[in-house]
Amino acid sequence: MGVPVRGTGRAEGAGPAGGRGRRAGAGGRGPEGGGRSIRSAAEFEDWAAGPAAAELSEPVTFVVDRAGVLRLAPRRSEHVVCAGGGRVLSAGEITFGRESGRWVVRAVSNQSTGYCPDTGSWPAVAEALEAAGIGHPSGFTHEVVFRRCPACAQLNVVRDEHFVCVFCDGSLPPTWNVDQSAG
């Protein structure tokens, strides 16, 4: 897939694209009622050594909340629950590993059907990871391009730069338009 249109700024503060999901498992919940907030390397170490340790072999759910804080929850958790129901700067799935004695991101995507974040939301993710002392790649390792069809209002995942609605064959816009309140 080629590089989609970036820099719209619309991904910042994306609200939920759909209804509420399942609750996060106890291993990923923080005192906020959503995902575990990770503000430092020590907080990540504490999270990774706890109940979440058993799940680190697979991707986990993440959001970057409006304050720029990384929040983590088990993979089967809904992003909207991980965020405590609030708006986010980005969301997706992330895989961690250890390299040279420190935690790093091995893979990260914006795959979240709860928020459908723009690929341009990467800077918020990078800043949150840096604040938490976690090494990371220069961008999403897997980008998902979300668009809402102007004709039928259905959410679509754009594949191979084919900007056509799978529900009604209508044209999809080249820029991110999922959060209608962000226009």
JOCORNOR-V978473 format. One record per backbone hydrogen bond with DSSP energy under -1.0 kcal/mol. NH is the residue of the N-H (numbers start at 1). CO is the residue of the C=O. E is the energy in kcal/mol with one decimal. If there is no record, write none. Layout:
{{NH,CO,E} {NH,CO,E}}
This chain:
{{14,11,-1.5} {14,88,-1.6} {17,114,-4.3} {28,25,-1.8} {30,34,-1.9} {33,30,-1.7} {35,82,-3.2} {36,72,-3.2} {38,70,-3.2} {44,40,-2.0} {45,41,-2.7} {46,42,-2.4} {47,43,-2.4} {48,44,-3.2} {49,45,-1.7} {53,50,-2.0} {55,52,-1.9} {56,53,-1.1} {58,55,-1.7} {60,94,-3.0} {61,73,-1.9} {62,92,-2.5} {63,71,-1.9} {64,90,-2.4} {65,69,-2.5} {68,65,-2.6} {71,63,-2.8} {72,36,-2.2} {73,61,-2.1} {77,74,-2.4} {82,78,-2.4} {83,79,-2.0} {84,81,-1.8} {85,80,-3.0} {86,83,-1.2} {88,14,-2.5} {89,64,-3.2} {90,64,-1.1} {92,62,-2.2} {94,60,-2.4} {95,107,-3.1} {97,104,-2.2} {99,102,-2.8} {102,99,-1.9} {104,97,-2.9} {105,135,-2.4} {106,95,-3.1} {107,95,-1.3} {109,93,-2.7} {112,110,-1.2} {116,112,-3.1} {121,118,-1.6} {122,119,-1.2} {125,121,-1.1} {126,122,-2.6} {127,123,-2.4} {128,124,-2.0} {129,125,-2.5} {130,126,-2.5} {131,127,-2.3} {132,128,-1.4} {133,130,-1.5} {134,129,-2.7} {135,103,-1.9} {141,108,-2.0} {142,108,-1.5} {147,156,-2.1} {149,154,-2.7} {153,149,-2.2} {156,147,-2.8} {158,145,-3.3} {162,159,-2.0} {163,161,-1.1} {164,162,-1.9} {165,170,-3.4} {169,165,-1.6} {172,163,-2.6} {180,178,-1.2} {182,179,-2.2}}
